[in-house]
Amino acid sequence: MKEVLKELERRRSAARAGGGKKRIDHQHAKGKLTARERLEVFLDEGSFEEFDMFVEHRSTDFGMEKTKFYSDGVVTGWGTVNGRTVFVFAKDFTVFGGSLSEAHAEKVMKIQDMALKNRAPIVGFYDAGGARIQEGVAALGGYAEIFQRNVLASGVIPQISVIMGPCAGGDVYSPAMTDFIFMVRGTSYMFVTGPDVVKTVTNETVTAEELGGAHIHTTKSSIADGAYDNDIEALLQMRRLIDFLPASNTSEIPEIDFHDDVEEPDHSLDRLVPANANKPYDIRELILKTADEGDFFEIQEGFAKNIVTGFGRIEGRTVGFVANQPMVLAGVLDADASRKAARFVRFCDCFNIPLVTFVDVPGFLPGTGQEYGGLIKHGAKLLFAYGEATVPKVTVITRKAFGGAYDVMASKHLRGDINYAWPTAQIAVMGAKGAVEIIFRKDIEDAEKIAAHTRMYEDRFLSPFVAAERGYVDEVITPHSTRRRVARALRMLRGKDLSNPWKKHDNIPL
């Protein structure tokens, strides 16, 4: 027995050593942690249970049978984050560059199956060079098996991808089908084809960072939902994100202790909206003053900044916030903002996370760039997402809600449950100036008449009471009572029971 135990420990030590000290030192020199170090930071201390530690590849081509490492380039298992079960896999760049072989893929597939069967989140940490070329189609088959499991798990359990090094070729498509992707600035990048191939095919000279670095994917492509300065920060933020998410689509949303009194009015909100209707203000202030302890985990902060999305808590329970941002493009809806918000709304609906929407939107962005870029379909995505959502939906119109954008932003007509408006709300087909110039075009040369018409239009139509008269707004509330009113609405809606007509699946306007 003693000899067997010694052999077990020898093998374990060899597996934990990955590709060896030299490669580990090289990993550290790049400012990156190893796969196992990442799991130690991410998971609760001592909670990690590793599976398939002794798996090796089975390839015999190109002399591969002479080079084998335990774990075969990926560390898999489960552990806990603040006591809640999470399944994990972490690519090990020190072993064959983290490349995917048939055996490597089987390890990932096993963890995916276990996560789905046990209804718990799965988090993948990527630091790899794509498929293992020596294995050919066997590696490609492994990718496809992983992709299929991503599809089946979508909307059932949260799937999170953290890119902490290279992620190229077939490796990028699994993260692309997960719910969230996060990156590390300076050390991570994602692309289908690398700089060398791009140079050969298109004659473009581009670096890995310029082609698929964190800045590109958080500000231009919208592939990534956020980026962090180093591995440690990324891992700690992922622990924070997990705390907001339910374990599955049939699990209760997390609930923790809170300390902010929901009954306490915040009179600073009475001064949030400027007297000048064209002057901006930061909608994040309202989010932070509505959420418990001002704790807000923003999603896609660097992309489509004219809309804000993210998670917070009200009375200890997770909610999803969506808010137009007057500080950027006056909070107008464009193609990017619509796509960003639609995806977030659909995630929340998948996992029964209530939606709180703050509205200050002057309409959709005009112009050929938007129309040629498919604004109609992109705008319809957000409309579709809100319309199909069956979770509790609480909406507060703070200022402008003009045109079709009023409809789209969780209006009563899209089955909004509770729709509030501040006294500063302006709900109309369009702003007073544009409306008057159309309705009274014959008086366009008479400044006094136009001014009088404008005042009349503002008094008659740019008022929350017109919508309240028709029941489109449930109540006109004081700004300082927003947290209390939203909290009470969500409390009342906890027992909401709404289902859509049976269908195999919808056909959202992609």
N, C-alpha and C positions, 0 to 999 in steps of 0.2 A: 504493500500500500504506500509505503514511504516513497518508493521510487516513482510510482505513478503520480503522486502529488508533486514531486520534484519536476517531472516531465510537464505536468499541467502548468506549473508556475513558469517553467522555461518558455513554454509556448505563449503564455499570456504576456510575458515580458517582451518576447519577440514581436508579438502583434502590436503592443503598445508603443514599440519603438518605430513603427511605421516604416518609412524608407531609410531609416538610419540617422545617426546624429548629424552627419554632414548635410543631409537634405533638410533636416529640421532646423539647423542653424541658418541655412539659406532661406528658409521660410520666415524665420524670425528677423533676418536681416532686411527683408522686404517690408517689415512692419506688420506681418500677419501671424496669427496664432495657428497652431496645428488643428486638425479636425477634432481630436480629443480635448484639447484645451478649450476650444469653442464650446463644446458640450458641457464642460465643467463650469464655464461661466454662465451659460444659458440656463441650465437645469439646477434645481435645488441641490444643495450639497449632499453627496452620498446617495442621490436618488436614481442615478443612471443604471439601467439594466441593459447590458450590451448583448446583442444576438449575432450569431454567425461570425464570431471573432476569428475562427480558424479556416474560413472559406478561402480557397485559392482558385485562380483561373485554371481552365482545362485546355488551354491552347497549346498546340505542339508545332505550329508553323513558325517559320523564321527564327527558330531557336528559342522560342518563348518558354519551352519546357525547362530550360536551364535557369530561368529567372522567375522566382515566385516569392510573393510576400503574403503573410497572413492578412486577412481582411480585404485584400484585393482592391484597395483604393477607396473604400467607403466604410464608414463606421455607422452602424445602425442599432436601434434599440428604442427604449422608452424611459421616461423619467417623469418628474413633476416640476411644475412651475407654480410656486406658492401653493403647493399641495394638490394641484390639479393635473391629471394625467395628460401627457403630451408625447406623441411618437416623433422620432427624429431620425434623420440620416445626414451625415456630414461627409462630403467628398474630401479625400485625403490627397492633397497635391504632392506629398512626398513619395507616394507610391504610383508609379507609372503616370505621373502628372494628373492623378485623379481620373484618368480616362476610363470610359465605361466598357466593360467586357460583358460576356454573357453571365458569368457568375456574379459580377458586380450588380448587374441589372436585377438578377434574381433576389439579391439581398434587399434592394430598394422595393421591389414588388411585394416581398413578404411583409415589410413594414407598412406599405400602403394598404394591403389587405387587412392587416391587424388593426390599423387605425379606423378603417371603415367598419369593420366588424364590431369594434369596441366603442364606436361613436366618440372619437376623441380627435382633437386637432393634430395635424402633421406639419412639421417644419423641416424644410430642407436647406442645408447650408452648402452652397456651391463654390467650388474652387477647383476647376478641372478643365482639361483640354479637349473635351469632346469624346467621340467614339474611339475605341482602341483599334487602330487601323489593321493590326495583325489578325484581328478576329473577323473582319469583313462583315458579312450579312448577319452573323450571329449577334454582333453588337447592335446593328440596326434593328433587328427583331426585338432586342431587349428594350431599346428606346420606345418602340411602338407599344410594347406591353405596358410600360410605365405611363405613356400618354393615355392609353385606354383607361387606366385606373384613375388618372387625373379627371377624366371626363365623368366617370361614374361617381366619383367622390364630390364633384362640384355641386354645391348647394346642400350637401349632406353634412360634411364636416369642414371646418375652416382649413384651408391649405395656404401656407405661407412659405415663400422662397426668399432666402437671404443670399445675395451674390457677394462673395467675399474674396474673389479672385477672378481668374478668367472663366467665362461661360460662353462657349462658342459652339457653332454647328448644331447638332441634334440636341445638345444640352439646353438650348435656350427655349425649346418648345414646351417642356414640362413646366418651368416657371411661368411661361406665358399663359398657361391654362389654370394657374393657381389664383387665389383670391387677391393676394398682395405680394409685391416684389419690392425688396429694399436692397440698397447697395452701399458700398463703402467707398468714400471718395479717395481717389488716388491709387487704389489697389484693385478695384473691381471693374470689369467691363463685360458687355454682352454684345454679341453680333452673330449673325448667321454665317457670314464669310469674313475672314480677317483681312487686315490691311494688304497682305501680299497678294491675295486673290483679287481684291478690289483693284490693285495696281495693274495686275495682268489683264483683267477683263475690261475695266473701264478707263484705265490709264490715270486714275485719280491717285494722288499721293496723300495718304492720310495716316495718322497715328492711331493706335488702339484706343487712346483716350478720346480723340476727336471722333472716332467712328462709333464707339459704344461705351464711353465712360459715364460715370454717375451724373455729371452735369447734363450731358446730352439726354439721357433717359428720364431725368426728373424735370427738365424744362422744355424739351423739344418734342420728343417722341411720346411722352407720357407712359412709357413702358414701366418705369419704376415709380413706386408710390412715395418714396423718400430716400434720403441718403444721409450717412453719418460719417464722422471724421476718422473713426478707427474701429477695429473689431469690437473692442470692449463696449464702446458707446452703442454700437448696433445691437449687440447681444442683450444689453440691459434694456434697451428700448423695445426689443422683441418680447422680453418678459412683461413689460408694461402693456404692450398690445394684447398679449394673451389674456391678461387680467380683464380686458374689456369684452372678450368674445365668449359666447356660449360654446360648450363642448361640441354640440351638433345642432341640427335643425329640429330635433325633438327635445332638446335640453332647455331648462330654464335659463334666462339671461342672468349673468352674474349679479350678485347683490352684496354690497359691502357696507360697513358702517360709514355714516357721513356726519359731519359736524356743523355745516352751514344751516342755519335756521331758514326753512323755506317761507316762513311767515314774515320774516324781516324785510321791509321794503328797502329798495335801493334807489334813493332819490336822485342819485347821479344820472340814472337813465332818463330822467325827465329832461335832461339837458343834452342828451346824446345826439338827437337829430337837430341840425342847425336850422335857424329861422330861414335862411336862404336855401330854397329847394335845390339849387344847383351846387351847393357846397358839399363836399364829401365828408364822411366820418368812417371810422373803422368798425366794421360789424363784429370783429373779433371781441371787442369790448362787451358787446351784448352777450355773445356766446360764453365768455369767461365769467360773466356775472350771473348767468343762468345756470351754468353747470356747478356741481358740487365742488367746493374748494378751488374753483377756477382751473380744474384739471381737464385739459383738452388735448387729445391725441389727433393731430391733423394729418389728413391723407392727401397726398399730391399737393403739398404746400407750394412747390415751385412751378406748377403747371396751371394754366388757366386761372390766374390769380383773381379774376373777376367773380369767381365763386369759391366759397370755402366749404370744405367737407371734413368730417372727422368724428371721433367718438368722445363722448363725455358721460357724466352720470347725473341723474336727478333723483334725489332721495335714495342714493346708493345703487341705483339700477342703470345699466348701460342704455344710452340713447345715441342715435345718429343725428348729427347736426348738418344741415345744408343751409347755406346762407349766401345771398348775393352780397358782393363786396363793393360798396360805392367808391372805395379808394382806388379801384382799378377799372378803367373804362366805364365809370359811373355805375358799375354793377350790371352792365348789359349782358344778355345771353348771346354767346356766339357758339360756333360749332364745337370748339374745344371744351368750353364750360359745360355745354349740354352733355357731351360724352362723359366727361369726368363725373358730373353729378349723377347721371343715369346709372353708371356702373356702381357707384356707391349706394344709391337708393336700392338697387337690385340686390346687392350684398345684404343690406340690412333686412330686406324683405325675406330673403332666403333663410335668415337665422333669427327671425322674429324679434328684431331690434326696433323699437319704436322710432319714429322719425319726427324731429322737430325742425321746422323750416322757417327761417327768417327771410322776409321778402322785402326787397327794395330794388326793383328792376324797371328800367325805363323802356324795355322792349328787347327785340332781337337786333343784333348789329347789322346794319345795312351795308351794301356794297357788292361789287362783282366778285371780290375775293371770297366772301362768305357764300354767295349763291353758287359760284363755280365749285366751291369746296364742299357742297352738299349740305348747307345749313338746314334745308327743309328736313332731310332725313335725320340729321344729327339732333336737331331740335325735337323731332318726333320721338327720339330715343328717351329723352327725359320725360316727355309727356306720357309715353308708354309705360315707363318705369313707375311713375307715380300712380298712373291709372290702374296698373295691375297689382300694386302693393296692397296687401290686406292687413299689414301691421297697423297699430295705432299711429295716426298722423295728426300732429298738432302744428298749426300754421299761425304765424304772427306777421302781419303786414306792418312794417314800421314807417314806410314812406311810399315810394312809387310802386304801383302795380299796374303797368300799362299794357294794353293790347293783348296779343296772344300769350305774352310772357306771364300775364296775370293768371291765365288759365293753367299754364304749364306748371307753375310753382305751387303745387299741392293745394290747388283751389278746392272749394267746397264741391265743385262740379266733378272733380276727379276723386270723389269719395273721401275728401278731407273730413276727419271726425270732428275736430274742434278748430274753428278758424277765427282768430282774434285780429283786431286792428288797433293800432295806436291812434290817438286823435290826429296825429300828423299824417295819417295814411291818405294817399291820393289814388283812387281806383277809377280808371277810365280807359277808353279806347286808346287815347294818346294824350300827350301834354297839352295844356291850354293853348299855347302859341300855335302849334301845328293844327289843332282842331279849329281854332277861330279863323285861321288863314284859309281853311277849306270851306267851312260853313258860311263865312262872311267874306268870300273872295271879292265881292263887288265893293266892299269898303276898304280894300287893302291899302289904298292910297291915303286914307284918312286915319292918321295916327290916333286921334282922340277917340274915334268910334271903335277902332281896333282895341284900344286900351279898355274901353268900357265893356266891349264884348268879352274880352279876356277875363275881366273881373267877374262878370256874370257867369262865365263858364266855370271858373274856379269855384265860385260859391255853390253852383248847382251840381257840378259833376265831380270836382276834385275833393271829395269829402267821403269819409268812411261811412257816413250815415245813410247815403244812398244805397250802398251795398247792404248795410245793416237792415234797412227797410225791407229789402227783398229776402232777407235770411241768408244771404251769401256770406255774411260775416255774423258769427254767433254773438259777438259782444265787442264793443269798443272799450278797451281797457286802458288803465293808466300805465305808462311805461314802468314806473317803479314797482308795480305789482306783477311784472312779467314772470319772474321765477315762481312766485306762489301760484299764479293762474295756470302756468304750464305744468307744474308739479301736480296740482289737483286734477287737471285734465288727464294726465297720464295715469294717475292713481285710479280714476274712474274707468279708464279704458283697459285696465289690466284683464278684464274678463271678456274683451271684445272677441266675437266669433264671426268671422266673415270668410267665405270661400268663393273662388271664381268657378265658372262653369267647367266641367271636366274637359280636358284636352290632353293629347299626348304631350305636346309642349306648345308654347306660343311661337310666333314668328315675328320677333321684334325687328324693327327696321334697321338691320345692320348696315 
